[in-house]
Amino acid sequence: MEAKAGSFDEFMSDPRFRALVRKKRSVSLVLFGISMVLFFSIPVISSYFPDLFKMRVFGEVNAGLAYLIFQYIAGGFIAWRYAVMFGKVDKETAALVSEFIRKI
């Protein structure tokens, strides 16, 4: 079935739109993967290497507390990066949609 000019199918089959979808999926999967590794590393480390979290870093701060604080910082960075990357993709998508609407 061939897509009609100005149809939804034409827009969905546009190589630029498909590239944007791949880019968005890639960003999502990479950032999700990093988040999950950080999140699930806590039970893994505390189960298999409990002494690792008990090590003192400085003063009363141990490695477990330092790692948990690091997770907040990493989570903020991941959210920021997500917003930046999706902001770029959204601008590219808006430009593509505008071009498509002008053709109709």
SERO-4910 file (N, C-alpha, C, O; in steps of 0.05 Angstrom, whole numbers):
BEGIN
 pado doro    nc1    nc2    nc3   cac1   cac2   cac3    cc1    cc2    cc3    oc1    oc2    oc3
  Met    A     17    -24      0      0      0      0     18     25      0     35     28     17
  Glu    A     13     42    -19     30     66    -22     17     89     -6     -7     92     -5
  Ala    A     34    104      7     24    127     23     16    150      5     31    157    -13
  Lys    A     -7    162     12    -16    186     -4      0    210      5     10    211     28
  Ala    A      3    229    -13     18    254     -7      3    268     16    -21    273     14
  Gly    A     18    275     37      6    290     59     -7    272     79    -20    282     98
  Ser    A     -5    246     77    -18    228     95     -1    222    119     23    227    120
  Phe    A    -14    211    139      0    204    164     21    182    158     43    183    169
  Asp    A     14    164    141     32    142    133     57    153    120     79    143    124
  Glu    A     54    174    103     77    186     90     95    198    111    120    195    110
  Phe    A     84    212    131    100    224    152    114    203    168    138    205    174
  Met    A    100    181    175    112    160    191    134    145    176    153    134    188
  Ser    A    133    145    149    153    130    134    176    148    125    195    139    113
  Asp    A    174    174    132    196    193    125    222    184    139    221    180    163
  Pro    A    244    182    125    269    173    137    278    191    160    291    182    179
  Arg    A    273    217    158    280    235    179    265    230    204    275    232    227
  Phe    A    239    224    201    222    217    225    232    192    238    234    189    262
  Arg    A    238    172    221    248    146    232    275    150    246    280    137    266
  Ala    A    291    168    236    317    174    250    312    187    277    326    181    296
  Leu    A    293    204    278    286    217    304    275    197    324    282    198    347
  Val    A    259    178    314    249    157    332    272    140    343    272    133    366
  Arg    A    290    133    325    313    117    333    330    132    354    340    121    373
  Lys    A    334    158    349    350    175    367    337    176    394    350    173    415
  Lys    A    311    180    394    296    182    420    297    155    435    301    155    459
  Arg    A    294    133    421    295    107    433    323    102    444    326     91    466
  Ser    A    343    109    429    371    105    438    377    121    464    388    109    482
  Val    A    370    146    464    374    163    488    360    151    512    371    148    533
  Ser    A    335    143    508    319    132    530    331    106    540    333    103    565
  Leu    A    339     89    523    350     63    532    377     66    546    382     53    566
  Val    A    394     83    536    420     87    548    416     99    576    428     89    596
  Leu    A    400    120    579    397    133    605    382    114    624    388    114    648
  Phe    A    362     99    614    348     80    631    368     58    641    367     50    664
  Gly    A    385     49    623    405     28    630    423     38    652    429     24    671
  Ile    A    433     63    649    451     74    670    436     76    696    447     69    717
  Ser    A    411     85    696    396     88    720    392     61    734    395     58    758
  Met    A    386     40    718    381     14    730    406      2    741    406    -11    762
  Val    A    429      6    728    454     -4    738    460      9    765    468     -5    784
  Leu    A    457     35    767    461     49    792    442     40    814    450     35    836
  Phe    A    416     37    806    396     29    826    400      1    836    400     -4    860
  Phe    A    405    -18    818    408    -46    827    435    -53    837    440    -75    848
  Ser    A    454    -35    834    481    -40    845    480    -39    876    497    -52    889
  Ile    A    462    -25    888    461    -23    917    455    -50    929    470    -59    947
  Pro    A    433    -64    921    429    -91    934    450   -111    927    456   -129    943
  Val    A    462   -109    903    483   -128    895    507   -123    912    519   -142    924
  Ile    A    516    -98    915    540    -93    931    535    -99    960    552   -111    973
  Ser    A    512    -91    971    506    -96    999    503   -126   1005    508   -134   1028
  Ser    A    495   -142    986    492   -171    990    518   -186    987    525   -203   1004
  Tyr    A    533   -180    966    557   -195    960    583   -183    971    602   -197    976
  Phe    A    583   -157    975    607   -143    985    599   -123   1007    604    -99   1004
  Pro    A    587   -133   1029    577   -115   1050    599    -98   1063    594    -75   1071
  Asp    A    623   -108   1064    645    -93   1076    653    -69   1060    665    -50   1070
  Leu    A    647    -69   1034    653    -47   1016    639    -22   1025    650      0   1025
  Phe    A    613    -24   1032    598     -1   1040    605      8   1068    598     30   1076
  Lys    A    618     -9   1084    625     -2   1111    651     14   1114    657     25   1134
  Met    A    666     14   1092    692     28   1093    688     58   1098    670     70   1087
  Arg    A    705     69   1115    703     98   1121    716    114   1098    738    107   1089
  Val    A    702    135   1089    713    152   1068    727    175   1082    750    181   1076
  Phe    A    713    189   1100    725    210   1117    706    215   1140    681    214   1137
  Gly    A    717    220   1163    700    225   1187    680    202   1191    688    179   1192
  Glu    A    655    209   1195    634    189   1200    621    180   1174    601    165   1175
  Val    A    631    189   1151    619    182   1125    631    156   1115    655    155   1111
  Asn    A    614    136   1110    625    111   1099    619    110   1069    605    127   1058
  Ala    A    629     89   1056    626     87   1027    597     84   1019    589     93    997
  Gly    A    581     70   1035    553     67   1029    538     93   1028    523     98   1009
  Leu    A    543    110   1047    530    137   1048    540    154   1024    525    168   1011
  Ala    A    566    153   1019    577    168    997    565    159    970    560    175    953
  Tyr    A    561    132    968    550    122    943    521    131    940    512    137    918
  Leu    A    506    131    962    478    139    960    476    169    953    458    177    938
  Ile    A    494    185    964    494    214    957    502    217    927    490    233    913
  Phe    A    521    200    918    528    200    890    504    194    872    502    205    851
  Gln    A    487    176    881    464    168    865    445    192    861    433    195    839
  Tyr    A    442    209    881    425    233    877    438    252    856    424    263    839
  Ile    A    464    255    858    478    272    838    475    259    810    470    273    791
  Ala    A    480    233    808    478    219    782    449    221    772    445    224    748
  Gly    A    429    218    789    401    220    781    395    247    770    380    250    750
  Gly    A    405    268    783    402    295    773    415    299    746    403    312    728
  Phe    A    439    288    742    453    290    717    437    275    695    434    285    673
  Ile    A    427    251    701    411    236    682    386    251    673    379    252    650
  Ala    A    372    263    693    348    278    687    355    303    670    340    309    651
  Trp    A    377    316    676    385    339    660    392    331    632    383    344    612
  Arg    A    407    309    629    415    300    602    391    291    586    389    297    562
  Tyr    A    372    278    599    347    270    586    332    295    575    323    295    553
  Ala    A    330    315    592    316    340    584    330    353    561    317    363    542
  Val    A    357    355    561    372    367    540    369    352    514    363    364    493
  Met    A    372    326    515    371    310    491    343    310    479    339    312    455
  Phe    A    322    307    496    295    307    486    286    334    476    269    337    459
  Gly    A    298    355    488    292    383    478    302    385    449    288    397    433
  Lys    A    325    375    443    336    375    416    318    359    397    312    368    375
  Val    A    311    335    406    294    318    389    267    331    384    256    330    362
  Asp    A    256    344    405    230    357    402    231    380    382    213    384    367
  Lys    A    253    395    382    256    417    363    258    405    334    246    416    316
  Glu    A    273    384    331    275    372    305    248    361    296    241    363    272
  Thr    A    234    349    314    207    338    307    188    360    300    173    358    281
  Ala    A    189    383    315    171    405    309    177    416    281    159    423    266
  Ala    A    203    418    274    210    428    247    200    409    226    190    418    205
  Leu    A    203    383    230    193    363    211    163    364    208    153    363    186
  Val    A    149    367    230    119    369    229    111    394    214     93    394    198
  Ser    A    124    417    220    118    442    206    122    439    176    105    448    160
  Glu    A    144    426    168    149    422    140    127    404    128    118    410    105
  Phe    A    120    384    142     99    366    132     72    380    129     58    376    110
  Ile    A     65    397    149     40    411    148     40    431    124     19    434    111
  Arg    A     62    444    119     64    462     96     59    448     70     48    460     51
  Lys    A     67    422     68     63    407     43     34    400     38     26    395     16
  Ile    A     18    400     59    -10    391     56    -26    412     42    -50    408     38
***
